[in-house]
Amino acid sequence: MKNILTIIILTFLLTSCSNTDKPARTYLKDKNIYAINENGTEKQLTFNGTDSGPILIKDNGTVIFVRTESNGSTTRKKLMKVSIKDLVESVLTDQKPYIDWIEGSHDIFNIDSPTLSLDGKYVLFIVEKWATANELVKVDIKTGQWTELFTAESFEELGKEPYKGYFLAGQSDIEDRGRDIYFRLLNDSGRIIKKFGDEESMKEFRAVLK
């Protein structure tokens, strides 16, 4: 009986210690990023005071986030990674693989709506490209390699069949209303599967899927 009790106590202690290293979620405070572990303990991960958009990658104990850097009148963005265990930071990407048609630069000036892809391999976000439209891209979280998807001003990757992996997006385009935002269902190559009359119609479609 004594041996059984000892095993139970040791198992509890080991489990408690293990939970300390298991991040449950992240949050933002004063433009710095914090992690909360499964046992409720908190840990500050960044100290730069210019960070946002944390994405927790539980499998490898890292957080991907956006860092803003200002140089005079110019503000640039970087997609960064930080290790929860030792706080080591690294740059995932800080350059576009193309020159945009706005600033004529490889620098990243906006990273909007950074989101982890359904398969957990990429960060999806909207970035500048053309004078009339932004673009949805995905960046490999291991290599930093970019893949350009399609024009987008807003997006959501769907997680329910029969459209799992498809996107609801608002696109700047010229159609019957002239230059405006048009709401569509697209696949990852940008092919339009369905058009919606307005954003409300798209939201109703999404609600039915859920």
WOHUCOR-V512854 format. One record per helix or strand. SS is the DSSP state (A for helix, B for strand). FROM is the first residue (numbers start at 0). TO is the last residue. If there is no record, write none. Layout:
# WOHUCOR-V512854
((SS	FROM	TO) (SS	FROM	TO))
This chain:
# WOHUCOR-V512854
((A	1	19) (B	22	28) (B	31	36) (B	41	43) (B	50	56) (B	61	70) (B	73	82) (B	88	92) (B	94	94) (B	106	106) (B	111	115) (B	121	127) (B	133	139) (B	145	150) (B	153	156) (B	166	174) (B	177	185) (B	191	195) (A	198	208))
